[in-house]
């Protein structure tokens, strides 16, 4: 740890994307990290306990802790959220995804700290207004569940603020998959569930389509590997950090502040996903189709595909991992090693 460190804060650091963010920062040599989450959840312990960090702070104590200790903060990467799309009590989402995020925003504004936060493709609802990350459409969006509503409410609030962090970006995550999602249960990726079903049953269950314009298993999603997600976040963070010190061309500017899609820009079917999972296990595909649960049937997205031009225009040029490559890496190098 440095003598007079400038810290990076990662909220949601015990969760799926947050813990991968911390590991990635560690790989790049960063140790002056402040990890924020509810660390009392035992199922998440192995996500963070072997990472390198300077401090851990309980989620509900974050703002008080910062005001007490007044550390020098380089950036806050706010990934902490209630992400359960099957939790229909909006007050839970409002507390964690809206009010808590407002408190983080206000702290960053007061102390002029760059902020990167997690929004979601769930804000797009059924896709009636497309999947373009322009700000004009945000107020029109109609998310299909309380989680998506809460994310969109914060996006709307952020865009309406006259006072804001010097640099900020809200990233609309599409379907993220990869290591360290084991604790998410029902909300884990189809790959995680498929792997476990194959190991136990020898086949994978996929939802039937309940729309005539989609065949069974051919519902489409923009699946993005978590390693790509943290790569984008780190690129934005570095651009923002340099932007604080310089006006050089190509660095983050206030004109670039706003919402950005974070997917691959290429929708793929669930059948493609499952076939890639079987391939990672060196097995022939075996798929059984089942009825979709009624509690999510009218809130189900049949198609998502991120328009990624805005992020590309901002300067991010690294190619995204193909579905086959990402799933193979996840299955062979992570899921199979757990067995």
N, C-alpha and C positions, 0 to 999 in steps of 0.2 A: 504494500500500500504506500502511496506517495506521501511525502511529508506534509504538503498542502494540497490535498487531492481535489480534483474537480470530478464530481460523481455523475454517474449515469443511473437514473432510477428506472427500474423495470417493475411495473405493477402486474399482478397476475403471474408472478415469477414461479409459483408452484404449479401452475396449470400447464396445459399442452403447449401453446405457442410461446407463452412467457418463458417457460423453462428452456425451450429450444433457443430462444433469444439469448438467454443468459449463457448457455453453453457455447453459442456462436461467438459472443463477445469474449468469453474466456479463451476460445481458440485463437482469437485475434490479439490476445495479450492483455485484455482489460480485466482488472481485478478490483478497481475502485467502483464497485457496484453497490447500490442499495436495493435489496429485494423486498418487495411489498406483496403481501397476500394474507390469506387466512391460513396460517401455518399449523393450525390445530387439526387439519384434515390429514389423518394418518395415511390414507391411500395415496396422497400426493408426495409423501416424504421423499421417496427415492428420486423424484424429479429434480429436487434442489439440494439435497443434503451433501452431495459430493461436488457441488459447484464452488467456484471461488468468488467471494464477495467480501465487502467491508462491513455491511450492516444488514440485518433483517428487521423489518418493521411490520407490525400487524396492520392490516388494511385500515381498520377503523381508527387507528392512531396516527395515520400518516401526516395529516396537516398539522396536528398538535406537535408531533415529533419534529417536523421540519421547522416550525416556528420556535421550538425550544432550542434546537441545535444549530439552526441556520447554516447548514452545510453549503458549500459552493456546488451548484448543480449545473452540469453541462447540458443535459437534456432529460426530459421525462418521456419514457416509452410506456404509454398507458394501455396495457393489454388486459387488465383485470376487468371482469364483467360476469354477470349471470348469463350464461349462454344457452340454457335449456329452453328449446323452442316448444317443449310440451308443458312448461310451467305457465299456467294461464292466469295466475294472480299478478296483475300488472304492478301492484304496489311493490312487489319484490324487485321487479326489473327497474321500476322508477327509482328506487332507492340506490341500487348499485350501478345502474347503467346511465342514469340521468343526473341525479343529484350529486353523487360521488364524483362523476366526471366534471360537473360544473365546478366543484371545489378544486379539483386538480387544475382545470383551466384558469380559474381565478388566481391560484397561486403562481402559475406560470406567467400570467399577465402581470401581476404585481412585481415579480422578481425578474421579468424579462428572460424567461427560460424557454427554449424551443420545446414544442410538444408534438409528439406523434401518438395518435390514439387509434384504437380499433373500432371501426364502424363495421357494417356487415352488408352482404348482398341480400340479406333478409329484408332490408329496407325496400327493395324493389317489388315486393309482393308477387303478384302473378305475372309481372313483366309487361303489363299493359302499356306502360310508358317507356319500355325498352330498358336497356342496361347501360345507359350512358351516364357518366359521372359529371355531367354539367350541373351547375348549381340551380339553374332555373327550374328544373323538374322536381327538386327535393320536396317542395311544399305540396306537390300534387300526388306524391307516392302514397300507396295504400298497402302497408305491410299486412301479412296474413296472420300474424300472431303477436302477443304482447312483447316478446323479445325484439322482433323487428320494429315494432312501434317505438319501443324505448330507444333503440339505436337511431331511428329517424328523428325522433324528438330532439335528441342531443345534437344531431347534425343541423337541424333547423335552428336550434338555439345558437350554436356556434357561428353559423353564417350570419345571424342577426346581430352579433356583437360588434360594437364600435371599438371596444377595447379588447385586445387579444394578445397572445404571445407574439414575440417578434417574428417567429416562423412557426407554422403549424401545418399538420397534414392529418386528415382523417381517412383511414384506409378501409375501403369496403371489401373485406375478405369474402371470397367466394368459398368453395368447398375445400377446406384445408385438410390434408391427411398427412400422417407421418408418425415418427416415434414419439413416445411419451403421452399418448392419448388414452392409455389403458384404463385410467380412472374415470373416464367420461361415461361409461356404461352405455345406455341406450343412445346417447348423443355422440358416441365415437363414430369414426368414419365407416363406410360400408366395407372398406378393405379390412379393417380390424375385425368386424363382425364376420366377414366372409372367411378370413383366415381361421377363426375359431370354429366356425361351422364345418369347414372342410376337415379340420383336425378331428372333430367329434363325430360328424355324420357322413363325411365324404362328399357332401353336396352343399350348395348355397341356395338359400331362399331369397328371392327377389319379389318386390311388390308387383302385382299385376297392374296394368294400366286401367284406370276407370274413365278414360277419355278415348273416344273413337279415333282421334287423330294421332294417337301414340300406341304402338304395339307394346306388349308386355316386355319389360326390361329395357325398352328403348327410350325411357325418359332420359333427358339430357341434363348434364351438369358441367360446370367449369371446375374441374378438379385441379387444385394446385398443391404441390409438394411443400411441406412446411419449410424445407431448406431454402426454397425460393422466396418464401415470405420473409424470413429473417434476413436474407440477402438484400431484399428491397428496403426493408426498414433500416438496415445499417447504412445503405447507400444514401438514403434520405437524411439520416442522422449526421453522417459525415458532411454532406452538402450543406446542411443547416449550420453545423459547427464552423465550417469554413466561411459560410456566408456572414456569420457574426463578425468575422475579422477582416473581411475583404469584400470589395464590390466587383471582383473579377467575373468575367463572363463565364457562364456555365454553372455558377454556384447558386444555391437556393436564394431566391429573392421573395419579397413580400407579395409580388404578383403571382407567385406559384403557390401561395398558401391556399388550402382548400381541400376538397374531397377527391380521392383517387380510388378507382377500382383496383383490386388486387386479385386477379385471376390469371389464367394463361391466355385468354382470348379465344380458346377453342373448346367448345362443348363436346363432351364424349358421353356415350351411353353407359348405363350401369352394367350392361352385358360386357362392354369393352373392359370395364373395371374388374369385373369378376374373372374374365378370361385371363387378364394380366396377373391376377392373384394366383390362379391355378398354375399359370406358367412359372411364377416364382417358386412354387412348390413342386415343379416338374410333374404335374398331374394333368390329366385330361379334364376339361370343364364338365361339370354336372350341375345343372340349374333347375330348381323347382320354383314355380311361381305361386305366390299366396296373395290373398286379399289384403289390401291396405287397411290398417286399423281405421275405424270410423272416426276416431277423435282427431285424426290429422288429414282425413280424406279431402275435406273442403278447404284445407289450408296448405295443400301440397304444391310445390313448384315443379312443373313438368319440364321446364327449360330455363337454364341460366347460362349466360355467356357474357363475360366481361368485355366491354370495349376498352382496350388497353392503350389507345392512342395518346391519351392525356399524360400517362406516366412516361411513355416513350418520348413524347414531345418535351417532357421535363428533363430528359437526358439519360434515362435508364435504358441501357442497350443490351444488357446481358440476356441471352436466350433463356426461356423457361424450360424446365425439365419436362420431357414428354411423359405422358401417362404411363407408358410401358416401362420406361427407365426408372421413374420414381417409384412405382409399385414394386418393381423387381428389387430395387435397393431396400425399400422398407421391409419387404417380406424376407429376403435372403439375409440381410445384415442386421435386422432388428427383431422381427417377430419370430423367426425360426430359432434365434439364439435364446429366446425366452422359454422354449419348450424343453 
